[in-house]
Amino acid sequence: MNLTAISAIIAIIISFVGLVIQLVAVGIYIGKLEGFKDLVNYKFAEQKDRLDKHNNFITRLYEVERRQGIDEEKIDVANHRIADLENKGV
């Protein structure tokens, strides 16, 4: 073999080693991206749970306020009845 053939073989081997190193690096990068994707999905699910809890709280609070209004109306009606009965008794 002459010097040109040997240097071509060495260049091919070095290129192949570089390719393998790049493939390993890309594999590691993709693995990290998958881990990051899992983390983002977990955070989104966690945020969705918090939002659901908040929405449930708002719904319950609205229901409590509605019932409170009804109870206040009932108290007003009862007070008017009592006042009417007191006025009739006089």
C-alpha positions in Angstrom: 0.0 0.0 0.0 1.2 3.4 -0.8 1.0 6.5 1.5 -2.1 7.9 -0.3 -4.1 4.7 0.3 -3.0 4.6 4.0 -3.9 8.2 4.6 -7.3 7.7 2.9 -8.0 4.7 5.2 -7.0 6.7 8.2 -9.2 9.6 7.1 -12.1 7.1 6.6 -11.5 5.6 10.1 -11.3 9.1 11.7 -14.5 10.1 9.9 -16.3 6.9 11.0 -15.2 7.5 14.7 -16.4 11.1 14.4 -19.7 9.9 13.0 -20.1 7.4 15.9 -19.3 10.1 18.4 -21.9 12.4 16.9 -24.5 9.7 16.9 -23.8 9.0 20.6 -24.1 12.7 21.3 -27.4 13.0 19.4 -28.7 9.9 21.2 -27.8 11.5 24.6 -29.4 14.8 23.5 -32.6 13.0 22.4 -32.7 11.1 25.7 -32.5 14.4 27.6 -35.2 15.8 25.4 -37.4 12.8 26.2 -36.8 13.4 29.9 -37.6 17.1 29.5 -40.7 16.2 27.6 -41.8 13.9 30.5 -41.1 16.7 33.0 -43.2 19.2 30.9 -46.0 16.7 30.6 -45.9 16.2 34.4 -46.0 19.9 35.1 -48.9 20.4 32.7 -50.8 17.6 34.4 -50.0 19.1 37.8 -51.2 22.5 36.6 -54.4 21.0 35.2 -55.1 19.4 38.6 -54.6 22.8 40.3 -56.9 24.4 37.8 -59.6 21.8 38.4 -59.4 22.3 42.1 -59.6 26.0 41.7 -62.6 25.7 39.4 -64.3 23.3 41.8 -63.7 25.8 44.6 -65.2 28.7 42.5 -68.2 26.5 41.7 -68.7 25.6 45.4 -68.3 29.3 46.4 -70.9 30.4 43.9 -73.3 27.7 45.2 -72.7 28.9 48.8 -73.3 32.5 47.9 -76.5 31.5 46.1 -77.8 29.6 49.1 -76.8 32.5 51.3 -79.0 34.8 49.2 -81.9 32.4 49.5 -81.4 32.1 53.3 -81.4 35.9 53.6 -84.6 36.1 51.6 -86.2 33.5 53.9 -85.1 35.5 56.9 -86.6 38.7 55.5 -89.9 36.9 54.8 -89.9 35.4 58.3 -89.2 38.9 59.8 -92.1 40.4 57.8 -94.4 37.6 59.1 -93.3 38.2 62.6 -93.9 42.0 62.2 -97.3 41.3 60.7 -98.3 39.0 63.6 -97.0 41.6 66.1 -99.1 44.3 64.4 -102.2 42.2 64.4 -101.8 41.4 68.0 -101.8 45.0 69.1 
